Each structure stands twice: as structure tokens, then as C-alpha cells.
């Protein structure tokens, strides 16, 4: 997570889209720091098994960046 910390230390932003969010670990990190964070992941299996709570809450969605 140290490289992620460098991002928010050096840039001024409040919203994040994690493309290819996988298990949602980066999304969770930014949410814990008070950012508005969302994720999109192509693999429905990953999302449904690793972050079903984020899916249910509408924070992560299953889909392709081409469909955004």
C-alpha cells in the first residue's frame, strides 16, 4: 500500500475509480481514508467471492471498461 499512499500524498483529489479492482483491496483502502471510491472488475467470480459486500453496496460493479 505504500505506492498508493504516495498517490494521495502528492495529488489533490477526492474520487477514485479502480479499474480492474480485483478483490477490492484498493477501493477499501481509499474508502477508509475518506475518499469516494468505486471499482469495476471484469471477473464476476472475483467480485462475488472476494468483495460481495462492495458489490451489494454498489461500490464495485462487474463489467468491462468498454461498457462504461
N, CA, C and O atoms as a CHARMM CRD file, in Angstrom:
* protein
*
  272
    1    1 UNK  N      0.80700  -1.20100   0.00000 PROA 1      0.00000
    2    1 UNK  CA     0.00000   0.00000   0.00000 PROA 1      0.00000
    3    1 UNK  C      0.85200   1.26800   0.00000 PROA 1      0.00000
    4    1 UNK  O      0.31200   2.36600  -0.13800 PROA 1      0.00000
    5    2 UNK  N      2.13300   1.14400   0.14700 PROA 2      0.00000
    6    2 UNK  CA     2.96300   2.35000   0.20700 PROA 2      0.00000
    7    2 UNK  C      2.91100   3.14800  -1.09000 PROA 2      0.00000
    8    2 UNK  O      2.96400   4.37700  -1.05300 PROA 2      0.00000
    9    3 UNK  N      2.80900   2.47400  -2.23900 PROA 3      0.00000
   10    3 UNK  CA     2.72700   3.22500  -3.50200 PROA 3      0.00000
   11    3 UNK  C      1.38700   3.95200  -3.60700 PROA 3      0.00000
   12    3 UNK  O      1.30900   5.01300  -4.22800 PROA 3      0.00000
   13    4 UNK  N      0.34300   3.39900  -3.01300 PROA 4      0.00000
   14    4 UNK  CA    -0.95700   4.07000  -3.00400 PROA 4      0.00000
   15    4 UNK  C     -0.89600   5.30900  -2.12400 PROA 4      0.00000
   16    4 UNK  O     -1.47000   6.34300  -2.46600 PROA 4      0.00000
   17    5 UNK  N     -0.21200   5.21200  -1.00700 PROA 5      0.00000
   18    5 UNK  CA    -0.06400   6.37100  -0.12600 PROA 5      0.00000
   19    5 UNK  C      0.63400   7.51400  -0.83900 PROA 5      0.00000
   20    5 UNK  O      0.29500   8.67800  -0.62100 PROA 5      0.00000
   21    6 UNK  N      1.59200   7.20500  -1.67900 PROA 6      0.00000
   22    6 UNK  CA     2.29200   8.24200  -2.43800 PROA 6      0.00000
   23    6 UNK  C      1.33900   8.96300  -3.38300 PROA 6      0.00000
   24    6 UNK  O      1.47900  10.16600  -3.60600 PROA 6      0.00000
   25    7 UNK  N      0.37800   8.24500  -3.93500 PROA 7      0.00000
   26    7 UNK  CA    -0.59000   8.85600  -4.84800 PROA 7      0.00000
   27    7 UNK  C     -1.38000   9.92500  -4.11900 PROA 7      0.00000
   28    7 UNK  O     -1.44700  11.06300  -4.58300 PROA 7      0.00000
   29    8 UNK  N     -1.98500   9.58000  -2.97700 PROA 8      0.00000
   30    8 UNK  CA    -2.82800  10.58400  -2.33300 PROA 8      0.00000
   31    8 UNK  C     -2.04000  11.61000  -1.53100 PROA 8      0.00000
   32    8 UNK  O     -2.60200  12.63600  -1.14700 PROA 8      0.00000
   33    9 UNK  N     -0.79800  11.37900  -1.27100 PROA 9      0.00000
   34    9 UNK  CA     0.02500  12.41000  -0.64300 PROA 9      0.00000
   35    9 UNK  C      0.43600  13.49000  -1.64500 PROA 9      0.00000
   36    9 UNK  O      0.62700  14.65000  -1.27800 PROA 9      0.00000
   37   10 UNK  N      0.56800  13.09700  -2.91100 PROA 10     0.00000
   38   10 UNK  CA     1.11000  14.00900  -3.91700 PROA 10     0.00000
   39   10 UNK  C      0.08000  14.59900  -4.87300 PROA 10     0.00000
   40   10 UNK  O      0.40600  15.50700  -5.63700 PROA 10     0.00000
   41   11 UNK  N     -1.14200  14.10900  -4.84600 PROA 11     0.00000
   42   11 UNK  CA    -2.17200  14.59700  -5.76000 PROA 11     0.00000
   43   11 UNK  C     -3.38900  15.05700  -4.97200 PROA 11     0.00000
   44   11 UNK  O     -3.69900  14.50100  -3.91800 PROA 11     0.00000
   45   12 UNK  N     -4.07400  16.06500  -5.47900 PROA 12     0.00000
   46   12 UNK  CA    -5.25900  16.60300  -4.81700 PROA 12     0.00000
   47   12 UNK  C     -6.51400  16.07800  -5.52600 PROA 12     0.00000
   48   12 UNK  O     -6.88000  16.56400  -6.59600 PROA 12     0.00000
   49   13 UNK  N     -7.15600  15.09900  -4.92800 PROA 13     0.00000
   50   13 UNK  CA    -8.37300  14.52400  -5.48800 PROA 13     0.00000
   51   13 UNK  C     -9.19600  13.92200  -4.35300 PROA 13     0.00000
   52   13 UNK  O     -8.68000  13.68900  -3.26000 PROA 13     0.00000
   53   14 UNK  N    -10.46500  13.67600  -4.61500 PROA 14     0.00000
   54   14 UNK  CA   -11.34100  13.07800  -3.60000 PROA 14     0.00000
   55   14 UNK  C    -12.09400  11.86600  -4.12900 PROA 14     0.00000
   56   14 UNK  O    -12.72900  11.15400  -3.35100 PROA 14     0.00000
   57   15 UNK  N    -12.03800  11.61300  -5.43800 PROA 15     0.00000
   58   15 UNK  CA   -12.74100  10.46700  -6.00300 PROA 15     0.00000
   59   15 UNK  C    -11.76200   9.55400  -6.74100 PROA 15     0.00000
   60   15 UNK  O    -10.78400  10.00900  -7.33400 PROA 15     0.00000
   61   16 UNK  N    -12.05600   8.24200  -6.68600 PROA 16     0.00000
   62   16 UNK  CA   -11.17500   7.24600  -7.27200 PROA 16     0.00000
   63   16 UNK  C    -12.01300   6.20700  -8.00900 PROA 16     0.00000
   64   16 UNK  O    -13.03400   5.75600  -7.48900 PROA 16     0.00000
   65   17 UNK  N    -11.59700   5.82700  -9.20000 PROA 17     0.00000
   66   17 UNK  CA   -12.15100   4.67500  -9.88900 PROA 17     0.00000
   67   17 UNK  C    -11.01500   3.67600 -10.05200 PROA 17     0.00000
   68   17 UNK  O    -10.02700   3.95300 -10.73300 PROA 17     0.00000
   69   18 UNK  N    -11.15800   2.52500  -9.43000 PROA 18     0.00000
   70   18 UNK  CA   -10.16800   1.46000  -9.55100 PROA 18     0.00000
   71   18 UNK  C    -10.62600   0.52100 -10.66300 PROA 18     0.00000
   72   18 UNK  O    -11.54100  -0.28000 -10.47400 PROA 18     0.00000
   73   19 UNK  N     -9.98700   0.62800 -11.81100 PROA 19     0.00000
   74   19 UNK  CA   -10.31900  -0.20600 -12.96400 PROA 19     0.00000
   75   19 UNK  C     -9.56000  -1.52000 -12.85100 PROA 19     0.00000
   76   19 UNK  O     -8.33100  -1.53700 -12.77700 PROA 19     0.00000
   77   20 UNK  N    -10.30100  -2.61000 -12.83800 PROA 20     0.00000
   78   20 UNK  CA    -9.68400  -3.90800 -12.60000 PROA 20     0.00000
   79   20 UNK  C     -9.43500  -4.07800 -11.11100 PROA 20     0.00000
   80   20 UNK  O     -8.33800  -4.44700 -10.69100 PROA 20     0.00000
   81   21 UNK  N    -10.46200  -3.80600 -10.32100 PROA 21     0.00000
   82   21 UNK  CA   -10.29800  -3.70300  -8.86600 PROA 21     0.00000
   83   21 UNK  C    -10.08100  -5.03200  -8.15600 PROA 21     0.00000
   84   21 UNK  O     -9.76000  -5.04600  -6.96800 PROA 21     0.00000
   85   22 UNK  N    -10.24800  -6.14000  -8.85200 PROA 22     0.00000
   86   22 UNK  CA    -9.98700  -7.44000  -8.23200 PROA 22     0.00000
   87   22 UNK  C    -10.78300  -7.63800  -6.96500 PROA 22     0.00000
   88   22 UNK  O    -12.01100  -7.55400  -6.98000 PROA 22     0.00000
   89   23 UNK  N    -10.10200  -7.89900  -5.87500 PROA 23     0.00000
   90   23 UNK  CA   -10.75900  -8.18100  -4.59600 PROA 23     0.00000
   91   23 UNK  C    -11.25900  -6.93000  -3.88200 PROA 23     0.00000
   92   23 UNK  O    -11.92200  -7.03400  -2.85000 PROA 23     0.00000
   93   24 UNK  N    -10.95700  -5.76500  -4.40900 PROA 24     0.00000
   94   24 UNK  CA   -11.43600  -4.52400  -3.81400 PROA 24     0.00000
   95   24 UNK  C    -10.54600  -3.94200  -2.73500 PROA 24     0.00000
   96   24 UNK  O    -10.95200  -3.01200  -2.03800 PROA 24     0.00000
   97   25 UNK  N     -9.34000  -4.46800  -2.58200 PROA 25     0.00000
   98   25 UNK  CA    -8.46400  -4.00500  -1.50200 PROA 25     0.00000
   99   25 UNK  C     -8.10100  -2.52300  -1.63800 PROA 25     0.00000
  100   25 UNK  O     -8.04100  -1.80900  -0.63700 PROA 25     0.00000
  101   26 UNK  N     -7.86200  -2.06100  -2.85500 PROA 26     0.00000
  102   26 UNK  CA    -7.51800  -0.64600  -3.06300 PROA 26     0.00000
  103   26 UNK  C     -8.74700   0.22200  -2.81800 PROA 26     0.00000
  104   26 UNK  O     -8.64500   1.29000  -2.21300 PROA 26     0.00000
  105   27 UNK  N     -9.90100  -0.23000  -3.28300 PROA 27     0.00000
  106   27 UNK  CA   -11.14200   0.50800  -3.03800 PROA 27     0.00000
  107   27 UNK  C    -11.37000   0.64200  -1.53300 PROA 27     0.00000
  108   27 UNK  O    -11.67500   1.73100  -1.04600 PROA 27     0.00000
  109   28 UNK  N    -11.22500  -0.44800  -0.80500 PROA 28     0.00000
  110   28 UNK  CA   -11.40400  -0.41800   0.65800 PROA 28     0.00000
  111   28 UNK  C    -10.42500   0.55400   1.32000 PROA 28     0.00000
  112   28 UNK  O    -10.78400   1.28500   2.24300 PROA 28     0.00000
  113   29 UNK  N     -9.20000   0.54700   0.83700 PROA 29     0.00000
  114   29 UNK  CA    -8.18900   1.44200   1.42200 PROA 29     0.00000
  115   29 UNK  C     -8.59900   2.91000   1.25400 PROA 29     0.00000
  116   29 UNK  O     -8.58100   3.68100   2.21400 PROA 29     0.00000
  117   30 UNK  N     -8.96400   3.28100   0.03800 PROA 30     0.00000
  118   30 UNK  CA    -9.36300   4.66700  -0.19100 PROA 30     0.00000
  119   30 UNK  C    -10.62400   5.03200   0.58700 PROA 30     0.00000
  120   30 UNK  O    -10.72800   6.14100   1.11000 PROA 30     0.00000
  121   31 UNK  N    -11.57900   4.11300   0.66900 PROA 31     0.00000
  122   31 UNK  CA   -12.78000   4.38000   1.47300 PROA 31     0.00000
  123   31 UNK  C    -12.41200   4.63300   2.93600 PROA 31     0.00000
  124   31 UNK  O    -12.97300   5.51900   3.58000 PROA 31     0.00000
  125   32 UNK  N    -11.47800   3.85700   3.44700 PROA 32     0.00000
  126   32 UNK  CA   -11.06900   4.01900   4.85200 PROA 32     0.00000
  127   32 UNK  C    -10.39400   5.35200   5.11800 PROA 32     0.00000
  128   32 UNK  O    -10.34300   5.80800   6.26000 PROA 32     0.00000
  129   33 UNK  N     -9.87400   5.98100   4.06800 PROA 33     0.00000
  130   33 UNK  CA    -9.21700   7.28500   4.18300 PROA 33     0.00000
  131   33 UNK  C    -10.16100   8.44200   3.87100 PROA 33     0.00000
  132   33 UNK  O     -9.74100   9.59800   3.83600 PROA 33     0.00000
  133   34 UNK  N    -11.44600   8.12700   3.64200 PROA 34     0.00000
  134   34 UNK  CA   -12.43400   9.17100   3.43000 PROA 34     0.00000
  135   34 UNK  C    -12.67200   9.57400   1.99300 PROA 34     0.00000
  136   34 UNK  O    -13.38900  10.53900   1.73200 PROA 34     0.00000
  137   35 UNK  N    -12.08500   8.85200   1.06000 PROA 35     0.00000
  138   35 UNK  CA   -12.28400   9.15300  -0.35300 PROA 35     0.00000
  139   35 UNK  C    -13.58500   8.52700  -0.84900 PROA 35     0.00000
  140   35 UNK  O    -14.09100   7.57300  -0.25800 PROA 35     0.00000
  141   36 UNK  N    -14.11100   9.06500  -1.92200 PROA 36     0.00000
  142   36 UNK  CA   -15.21400   8.44000  -2.63900 PROA 36     0.00000
  143   36 UNK  C    -14.55100   7.49200  -3.63000 PROA 36     0.00000
  144   36 UNK  O    -13.90200   7.93600  -4.57800 PROA 36     0.00000
  145   37 UNK  N    -14.71000   6.20100  -3.41600 PROA 37     0.00000
  146   37 UNK  CA   -14.02500   5.20900  -4.23900 PROA 37     0.00000
  147   37 UNK  C    -15.01700   4.22300  -4.82500 PROA 37     0.00000
  148   37 UNK  O    -15.95400   3.79000  -4.15300 PROA 37     0.00000
  149   38 UNK  N    -14.80300   3.87500  -6.07600 PROA 38     0.00000
  150   38 UNK  CA   -15.61100   2.88800  -6.76900 PROA 38     0.00000
  151   38 UNK  C    -14.67800   1.98200  -7.55000 PROA 38     0.00000
  152   38 UNK  O    -13.55100   2.36200  -7.86800 PROA 38     0.00000
  153   39 UNK  N    -15.15300   0.77700  -7.85700 PROA 39     0.00000
  154   39 UNK  CA   -14.34800  -0.17000  -8.60600 PROA 39     0.00000
  155   39 UNK  C    -15.16100  -0.87500  -9.66900 PROA 39     0.00000
  156   39 UNK  O    -16.38200  -0.99600  -9.57100 PROA 39     0.00000
  157   40 UNK  N    -14.46000  -1.33500 -10.68200 PROA 40     0.00000
  158   40 UNK  CA   -15.06300  -2.16000 -11.72200 PROA 40     0.00000
  159   40 UNK  C    -14.11300  -3.31600 -11.98900 PROA 40     0.00000
  160   40 UNK  O    -12.89600  -3.14400 -12.05900 PROA 40     0.00000
  161   41 UNK  N    -14.70100  -4.49700 -12.13700 PROA 41     0.00000
  162   41 UNK  CA   -13.91000  -5.71400 -12.33800 PROA 41     0.00000
  163   41 UNK  C    -14.61200  -6.59500 -13.36000 PROA 41     0.00000
  164   41 UNK  O    -15.82400  -6.80000 -13.28500 PROA 41     0.00000
  165   42 UNK  N    -13.85900  -7.10900 -14.29900 PROA 42     0.00000
  166   42 UNK  CA   -14.41000  -7.95500 -15.35000 PROA 42     0.00000
  167   42 UNK  C    -14.82300  -9.33600 -14.82500 PROA 42     0.00000
  168   42 UNK  O    -15.80500  -9.90700 -15.30000 PROA 42     0.00000
  169   43 UNK  N    -14.09300  -9.86700 -13.86500 PROA 43     0.00000
  170   43 UNK  CA   -14.35000 -11.21900 -13.36100 PROA 43     0.00000
  171   43 UNK  C    -15.46400 -11.22400 -12.32000 PROA 43     0.00000
  172   43 UNK  O    -15.29200 -10.73800 -11.20200 PROA 43     0.00000
  173   44 UNK  N    -16.60500 -11.77900 -12.70600 PROA 44     0.00000
  174   44 UNK  CA   -17.70000 -11.86400 -11.74000 PROA 44     0.00000
  175   44 UNK  C    -17.34300 -12.78900 -10.58200 PROA 44     0.00000
  176   44 UNK  O    -17.78100 -12.55800  -9.45500 PROA 44     0.00000
  177   45 UNK  N    -16.55300 -13.83700 -10.84000 PROA 45     0.00000
  178   45 UNK  CA   -16.16200 -14.75900  -9.77900 PROA 45     0.00000
  179   45 UNK  C    -15.35600 -14.03800  -8.69100 PROA 45     0.00000
  180   45 UNK  O    -15.61600 -14.21800  -7.50200 PROA 45     0.00000
  181   46 UNK  N    -14.40200 -13.24300  -9.09500 PROA 46     0.00000
  182   46 UNK  CA   -13.58500 -12.49700  -8.12400 PROA 46     0.00000
  183   46 UNK  C    -14.45900 -11.59300  -7.26700 PROA 46     0.00000
  184   46 UNK  O    -14.34600 -11.60600  -6.04200 PROA 46     0.00000
  185   47 UNK  N    -15.31300 -10.82300  -7.88700 PROA 47     0.00000
  186   47 UNK  CA   -16.15300  -9.88100  -7.14900 PROA 47     0.00000
  187   47 UNK  C    -17.10700 -10.62400  -6.21900 PROA 47     0.00000
  188   47 UNK  O    -17.25400 -10.25200  -5.05500 PROA 47     0.00000
  189   48 UNK  N    -17.75000 -11.66100  -6.72000 PROA 48     0.00000
  190   48 UNK  CA   -18.73400 -12.37600  -5.90700 PROA 48     0.00000
  191   48 UNK  C    -18.10600 -13.15800  -4.76300 PROA 48     0.00000
  192   48 UNK  O    -18.76100 -13.39900  -3.74900 PROA 48     0.00000
  193   49 UNK  N    -16.84800 -13.55900  -4.91000 PROA 49     0.00000
  194   49 UNK  CA   -16.19500 -14.31900  -3.83500 PROA 49     0.00000
  195   49 UNK  C    -15.32300 -13.45900  -2.92700 PROA 49     0.00000
  196   49 UNK  O    -15.15700 -13.78200  -1.75100 PROA 49     0.00000
  197   50 UNK  N    -14.76300 -12.36800  -3.45200 PROA 50     0.00000
  198   50 UNK  CA   -13.80900 -11.57400  -2.68100 PROA 50     0.00000
  199   50 UNK  C    -14.37200 -10.27600  -2.10800 PROA 50     0.00000
  200   50 UNK  O    -13.88200  -9.78900  -1.08900 PROA 50     0.00000
  201   51 UNK  N    -15.37700  -9.72200  -2.73700 PROA 51     0.00000
  202   51 UNK  CA   -15.92900  -8.45700  -2.22100 PROA 51     0.00000
  203   51 UNK  C    -17.43700  -8.35400  -2.46900 PROA 51     0.00000
  204   51 UNK  O    -17.90500  -7.35700  -3.01900 PROA 51     0.00000
  205   52 UNK  N    -18.19600  -9.37300  -2.06800 PROA 52     0.00000
  206   52 UNK  CA   -19.64100  -9.31900  -2.30100 PROA 52     0.00000
  207   52 UNK  C    -20.32200  -8.16500  -1.56900 PROA 52     0.00000
  208   52 UNK  O    -21.35100  -7.66400  -2.02200 PROA 52     0.00000
  209   53 UNK  N    -19.75900  -7.74700  -0.45400 PROA 53     0.00000
  210   53 UNK  CA   -20.31800  -6.61000   0.28600 PROA 53     0.00000
  211   53 UNK  C    -20.21300  -5.32100  -0.52000 PROA 53     0.00000
  212   53 UNK  O    -21.14300  -4.51500  -0.52400 PROA 53     0.00000
  213   54 UNK  N    -19.08800  -5.12200  -1.20000 PROA 54     0.00000
  214   54 UNK  CA   -18.91400  -3.92700  -2.02800 PROA 54     0.00000
  215   54 UNK  C    -19.83300  -3.96900  -3.24000 PROA 54     0.00000
  216   54 UNK  O    -20.33500  -2.93600  -3.68200 PROA 54     0.00000
  217   55 UNK  N    -20.05100  -5.16500  -3.77300 PROA 55     0.00000
  218   55 UNK  CA   -20.98300  -5.33200  -4.89000 PROA 55     0.00000
  219   55 UNK  C    -22.40200  -5.00300  -4.44000 PROA 55     0.00000
  220   55 UNK  O    -23.11800  -4.26200  -5.11300 PROA 55     0.00000
  221   56 UNK  N    -22.79700  -5.54900  -3.31700 PROA 56     0.00000
  222   56 UNK  CA   -24.14000  -5.32400  -2.79400 PROA 56     0.00000
  223   56 UNK  C    -24.38500  -3.84500  -2.49400 PROA 56     0.00000
  224   56 UNK  O    -25.49100  -3.34400  -2.69300 PROA 56     0.00000
  225   57 UNK  N    -23.36700  -3.15800  -2.02300 PROA 57     0.00000
  226   57 UNK  CA   -23.49500  -1.73700  -1.69000 PROA 57     0.00000
  227   57 UNK  C    -23.36100  -0.81900  -2.90900 PROA 57     0.00000
  228   57 UNK  O    -23.49900   0.39800  -2.78400 PROA 57     0.00000
  229   58 UNK  N    -23.09500  -1.39400  -4.08000 PROA 58     0.00000
  230   58 UNK  CA   -22.98300  -0.59500  -5.29600 PROA 58     0.00000
  231   58 UNK  C    -21.65500   0.14000  -5.42200 PROA 58     0.00000
  232   58 UNK  O    -21.52700   1.05800  -6.23200 PROA 58     0.00000
  233   59 UNK  N    -20.68000  -0.25500  -4.63700 PROA 59     0.00000
  234   59 UNK  CA   -19.36800   0.38400  -4.67800 PROA 59     0.00000
  235   59 UNK  C    -18.49500  -0.22800  -5.77700 PROA 59     0.00000
  236   59 UNK  O    -17.70100   0.45900  -6.41900 PROA 59     0.00000
  237   60 UNK  N    -18.66100  -1.51500  -5.97000 PROA 60     0.00000
  238   60 UNK  CA   -17.95100  -2.24500  -7.03300 PROA 60     0.00000
  239   60 UNK  C    -19.00200  -2.82000  -7.97600 PROA 60     0.00000
  240   60 UNK  O    -20.07100  -3.25500  -7.54700 PROA 60     0.00000
  241   61 UNK  N    -18.68200  -2.81300  -9.25400 PROA 61     0.00000
  242   61 UNK  CA   -19.58500  -3.44000 -10.21000 PROA 61     0.00000
  243   61 UNK  C    -18.80400  -4.39500 -11.09800 PROA 61     0.00000
  244   61 UNK  O    -17.59600  -4.25800 -11.29000 PROA 61     0.00000
  245   62 UNK  N    -19.52700  -5.35700 -11.62800 PROA 62     0.00000
  246   62 UNK  CA   -18.95200  -6.31400 -12.55600 PROA 62     0.00000
  247   62 UNK  C    -19.15400  -5.76700 -13.95500 PROA 62     0.00000
  248   62 UNK  O    -20.27100  -5.42100 -14.34000 PROA 62     0.00000
  249   63 UNK  N    -18.08100  -5.69200 -14.70800 PROA 63     0.00000
  250   63 UNK  CA   -18.22500  -5.19500 -16.06300 PROA 63     0.00000
  251   63 UNK  C    -16.87700  -4.87500 -16.69100 PROA 63     0.00000
  252   63 UNK  O    -15.81300  -5.06600 -16.10000 PROA 63     0.00000
  253   64 UNK  N    -16.97600  -4.38900 -17.89700 PROA 64     0.00000
  254   64 UNK  CA   -15.81700  -4.03400 -18.69300 PROA 64     0.00000
  255   64 UNK  C    -15.69000  -2.52000 -18.79000 PROA 64     0.00000
  256   64 UNK  O    -16.69500  -1.81000 -18.79600 PROA 64     0.00000
  257   65 UNK  N    -14.48700  -2.03600 -18.86400 PROA 65     0.00000
  258   65 UNK  CA   -14.27900  -0.60000 -19.06100 PROA 65     0.00000
  259   65 UNK  C    -14.86300  -0.14500 -20.38500 PROA 65     0.00000
  260   65 UNK  O    -15.26400   1.01100 -20.52000 PROA 65     0.00000
  261   66 UNK  N    -14.91500  -1.02900 -21.35300 PROA 66     0.00000
  262   66 UNK  CA   -15.51300  -0.69200 -22.64600 PROA 66     0.00000
  263   66 UNK  C    -16.99500  -0.37900 -22.51700 PROA 66     0.00000
  264   66 UNK  O    -17.55400   0.30800 -23.37100 PROA 66     0.00000
  265   67 UNK  N    -17.64500  -0.87400 -21.45600 PROA 67     0.00000
  266   67 UNK  CA   -19.06700  -0.68100 -21.27300 PROA 67     0.00000
  267   67 UNK  C    -19.40600   0.53400 -20.41300 PROA 67     0.00000
  268   67 UNK  O    -20.58200   0.85100 -20.23500 PROA 67     0.00000
  269   68 UNK  N    -18.41800   1.20100 -19.89000 PROA 68     0.00000
  270   68 UNK  CA   -18.68800   2.37200 -19.04500 PROA 68     0.00000
  271   68 UNK  C    -19.21600   3.52900 -19.85900 PROA 68     0.00000
  272   68 UNK  O    -19.49600   4.59400 -19.30900 PROA 68     0.00000
